[in-house]
Amino acid sequence: MAAQLNTLLRAAAYEDVCPVPPVAGAVTAVRRRAAAALADWRVSPEIVEDALLVVSELTTNAVIHARPPAELRLSWVASDTGGTLRVEVGDAGPARPAGEPLGGIDPDEHGRGEAIVHALATRHGIRVHRGGVTRWAELVAV
C-alpha cells in the first residue's frame, strides 16, 4: 500500500485541449501547439517525434474526413520509469458516406494515417459516442 501511494505521489499529470479549426493550416498549428506542450511537460524525448506524427495523422483525419467541431486532447502522466502520453482527436463524425471519394484529393497522398498510428502507438482505438467519434492513441515511454 505504501509503495502504491509513493508511486502515485511521484507521478505528474498534465492535460491540454486544443480546438482544431476546419481550415487549411490547422494541422500545422495544432502540431506546433502540441510540440510546445510536450516540451513544457518534459515528455520523454524517446516518444516526442512519434507523438507529433500521431497528432498530425489524427488531426488530418478529422480535418479531411469529419464534420466540425474537432478538438485535440493531450494528456501526459509522468512517472519514475517514463510515462504515458494519450493523444485524442474528437470530431462530430464522418462528413461523407463510407466509400465516397474525396473530391480533389489524390488517393496516393492519403490513406496511410491509420497504419502509421497503429505502428507508432502502444495502444490505439476509436470510440463512437453521442457527439461523434474520438480516435485515440497512447505512447508509452520506459
Backbone hydrogen bonds, N-H to C=O, Kabsch-Sander energy under -0.5 kcal/mol:
donor,donor_aa,acceptor,acceptor_aa,energy
5,L,1,M,-2.3
6,N,2,A,-2.5
7,T,3,A,-2.2
8,L,4,Q,-2.3
9,L,5,L,-2.3
10,R,6,N,-1.4
11,A,7,T,-1.0
12,A,78,A,-1.4
14,Y,76,W,-2.4
16,D,74,L,-2.4
18,C,72,L,-3.0
20,V,70,A,-2.8
23,V,21,P,-1.9
26,A,23,V,-1.8
29,A,25,G,-2.0
30,V,26,A,-2.7
31,R,27,V,-2.6
32,R,28,T,-2.1
33,R,29,A,-2.1
34,A,30,V,-2.6
35,A,31,R,-2.5
36,A,32,R,-2.2
37,A,33,R,-2.3
38,L,34,A,-2.7
39,A,35,A,-2.1
40,D,36,A,-2.6
41,W,37,A,-2.4
42,R,39,A,-1.0
43,V,38,L,-2.5
47,I,44,S,-2.0
48,V,44,S,-0.7
48,V,45,P,-0.5
49,E,45,P,-0.6
51,A,47,I,-2.8
52,L,48,V,-2.6
53,L,49,E,-1.8
54,V,50,D,-2.3
55,V,51,A,-2.7
56,S,52,L,-2.3
57,E,53,L,-2.5
58,L,54,V,-2.7
59,T,55,V,-2.4
60,T,56,S,-2.5
61,N,57,E,-2.1
62,A,58,L,-1.7
63,V,59,T,-2.4
64,I,60,T,-2.7
65,H,61,N,-2.7
66,A,62,A,-1.3
67,R,93,G,-3.0
70,A,20,V,-0.6
71,E,90,G,-2.1
72,L,18,C,-3.3
73,R,88,E,-2.9
74,L,16,D,-2.9
75,S,86,R,-2.1
76,W,14,Y,-2.1
77,V,84,T,-2.4
78,A,12,A,-3.2
78,A,76,W,-0.6
79,S,82,G,-2.2
82,G,79,S,-1.2
83,G,141,A,-2.2
84,T,77,V,-2.1
85,L,139,L,-3.0
86,R,75,S,-3.2
86,R,84,T,-0.5
87,V,137,A,-3.1
88,E,73,R,-2.3
89,V,135,R,-2.6
90,G,71,E,-2.3
91,D,133,V,-2.6
92,A,67,R,-2.2
95,A,65,H,-2.9
96,R,65,H,-0.5
100,E,97,P,-2.0
103,G,101,P,-0.7
105,I,102,L,-1.5
106,D,104,G,-0.5
109,E,106,D,-1.8
110,H,107,P,-0.7
116,I,112,R,-2.1
117,V,113,G,-2.5
118,H,114,E,-2.5
119,A,115,A,-1.9
120,L,116,I,-1.9
121,A,117,V,-2.5
122,T,138,E,-2.9
123,R,138,E,-1.3
125,G,136,W,-2.3
127,R,134,T,-3.2
128,V,126,I,-0.5
129,H,132,G,-2.7
132,G,129,H,-1.7
133,V,91,D,-1.7
134,T,127,R,-2.6
135,R,89,V,-2.4
136,W,125,G,-2.6
137,A,87,V,-2.3
138,E,123,R,-3.1
139,L,85,L,-2.6
141,A,83,G,-3.0
